[in-house]
Each structure stands twice: as C-alpha cells, then as structure tokens.
Amino acid sequence: MKNNLLDRRTVLKGLGGITIGLPLLEEMLVSPLLAAPKAAVPVRAFNVFFGLGIPAPLQAEGFNGVLEPLKPLQKKLLIMQNVDQVRADQSGINAHYDGASASFTAEPPNGEAKAGGPSIDQVIRNAHHPKGLPAGMVPTLIGGTYFRRSRVGRYVHSYNSDGTVAASIQEKPRDLFDRVFGSIKMTGDKTDLRRERLKRSVLDSVVDQYRYYKGANSPLGAASKGRIADHLDRVREFEQRAYEMKHRAKGSPPLPQRSKLAHGGSADPGGEGIDMQLDDLTNEWRLMSDLYALAIELDRVRFGSLTFLAAGERLRIKGDYIYNGKKVFVFDDEKQLKRSGSGGCSHEWWHRFNEKKKNEQLRAHIHMKMREVAYFLTRLDQSKEANGKSILDNSLITISTESGDGRHNDVKRELSGIFHAITAANNRFKTGQIMDVGEEGIDVYNTMLQAMGAKEKLGPQDREVKSIDAIRV
C-alpha cells in the first residue's frame, strides 16, 4: 500500500539552496490512529511590541475606546490590565528604555545593548528544543518597522539567557525574506548565484520540483495540489513585493518600488525625528507582517519577536486615517503640535496626556497602532492547523509595550498599568475577556512559562514565584 505521509517540514529547494516551505497539507499529518492530533501542532512563542504604550485610563475604556481594532479578535485574546513593571526602573535611565527592556523579560536593561535576562519566547524555546530546532529552521526571527534607534532595547524584544539579543533584527522586508527563505553570498565571480537571482525569481528555480508535486507521480491528492499552487502564487507575490531586482526576465510581473522609508542611521537623525506618510508606514509594516506570518505558516520559525514602532518613537506623521472604510482622523503632528523637530513628533502626545482632556490626537495614534497589531494577528488567524484551530489560537503571542502613562515625572505611574494581551496557546490561557490582573509582570510571565512547560524562571532565582492562576485555563 502506498504511503502518502510527508514530513511536516517538507521543502522545495531552489536557487543556491534557498528553501521554500510547503503549506500544511493533509499528507503531512500523522494519522489520528497513530498519534493524538495535538502532536502535529508545534509549540510557538512570539513577542509583539508596539511603542509608547497606552495610558491606563484609556485601557479602562475597553473596546469602546482605543482598543476598538482588537474587538473582532476579543474571543482570541486575554487582555490584562494593571500589570506592574516598576521593578524594572533604573535610576538615571530614561523610562522608555526601562519599560521596553522589561517587556517580555520583566527585568531592567543591562547596559546599552543587553536586557537583564531572557525573554519569554527564548525560555520556551530552550525548554522545548534544548538541543536546537530541526535543521533548516530559523532559530529565532526578529523583525520590525521602527525608526528611533539609540539603545537596542528600544526595538529588539527577544533575548537569550544572558540578556544578549537572540538574533539580528531585520528592519527591511527584503532582509526578512532573505532570513526566512535563505540568502546567497556574493563571491565576486561572474557566475555568482546572487547575480542569477537578480535575473530569475527564486520560485522559477524550483519549477521542476513544483511540476513533480503537481504531476501524476505526486504523493499529493487533488486538494493539496491546488493548495500548493495557491501557496507558490502567494510566495511569488511576497517575493515581488519584497524585492526590487535590477534585472528581470522579459514578461515578468512588475516589481515594487524601493521602500520610501528611511533605514539605518538616517532613520533617526540626531534623535530629532523624521517625517512619515501614514500610508508609507503602514504599507511597509503590513508587508513585514505578511512575510513574518508566512514564515510561521510554513513552519520556518517558531520563536521570535516583531516590533511596530520603537520605544520612545519620534515620527511626524501625516495622512488620512481610515478605519472600517471611514476617515476618522487626519494626522499632522507637526502642525497640530505647533512645533518642529523632536517637539513636533507624535511622541509628545503621550507626554501631554491628561485624563481630564479629550486627548484626541493621542487616541488616534494608539487606535492606529492597535489596527496594525490586529492586522498581524488576523493574518495568523486565517490559517487552520491539524487540531482545527488557527495558528493564532495554537501559539503564544504576547503583546506588550513600554509605558502605562507616558509622564517621566512619575516613574511608578509610567511603569505601572502596562498593557498586555496574550493568546490561548492551545487552550493554556483564558481568552475572551479583559482582566484586571493587578500583579507584577514578573509573576505574570513566570506563570505563563509554567503553563508552557518551562522549568526556567525569570528574575532572581531566590525570589518566590507567585502563580497568577486567574489567567490559566
């Protein structure tokens, strides 16, 4: 009898060893007679960070306020309010650094480029893969759309046990594409494969294997063959969006323009901020989100972090803000703040927060950030897995930020009430509610680690762990 079982991580190997994973197919699943359905669902943990935070009084409004974009996902999320990160405060260090470093570690920073300890995702990774992940996988994927640089903790949110960054961060969609699907080194040789890559699509290099999986000798059924074709069309779309090749074959699809956004040092000129069109910002973020989600769907990555705007981000945003097809606000930070340079950046709305005022501009900025976080989460909710649940349902996605208020004159106020949200992690955590937790972040995180099967804990080893059982199923 023909055995049609395929390895879950079956890949097409293309130009220069680039790997293009296949979507989850019925032929990859272990029969229920041989193993429980849960065996086909891997443990995953990802940290999603957004800059500047949500003042606690605005969090209290729930889905009637700035959290509105998360409402369609409310059954998938446990939103935790009144989580305290005050223990991360370091005298003499800007609270943006402290809060950002504490996100997902519950520890203060340890210098310019280190955290005070490991992040949630890496503790879980070490617990489930102490000898390393399967060959060919990206051990940790860190991506982000951010511009405020200075300290690494502003934008990196995945750390090893010693507090060092778990991987290099990719801030350009093209670089993230390379990180996931492979890259080719330049040798200077005229026959260098990278030069070939500029002329040929990565997908064109796997055409023979593609024909095999679509042909008469394929181990796949009709439904899976169709899914393969749809999948490769999608990878080609992302490739075209992520790359601008200098040469392309006649008749190839049109290629995207280069990113209009500044990267590297030019993204943060002297800390004075940069001008940004809202559509340019969100278009690049969504491409980054799509590529990151695709990497998860193809089981190329199971651990890492994704950042939408850095801690203390300084942007002068302009443009119409459209939500649910309606224009709800017009961003023009410099004009509305009546200042130039860093004083005209959206960052200032957080420092001007006053619960007795309308805070219209601040609300619009936070609402927009929640819209973009929801975009990524929704992408993960569109892929179903062997147990009938979505990737979003099965994974631990931890969403957090740096600040609970925004006013530097009161550290306790700024590092208390930090917004957190988590997903169910395959029925490990309660979802579908907004919970006033009223506990330290370190205890919340350690409770999460226990539920995910990790024995390692965050923080001082002699500190007694307080289990926050209310968040567990």
Helices and strands as residue ranges (DSSP letters): E 11-13, G 15-17, E 19-21, G 26-28, G 37-40, E 45-50, H 56-59, G 62-64, G 68-76, E 77-84, G 86-88, H 95-102, H 120-128, E 141-145, G 152-154, E 169-170, H 173-181, H 193-199, G 203-206, H 207-214, H 222-242, G 264-267, G 269-271, E 274-277, H 278-297, E 303-308, E 315-323, E 326-332, H 333-337, G 341-344, H 347-351, H 360-380, H 391-394, E 396-400, H 411-414, E 418-423, E 433-440, H 441-451, G 469-471
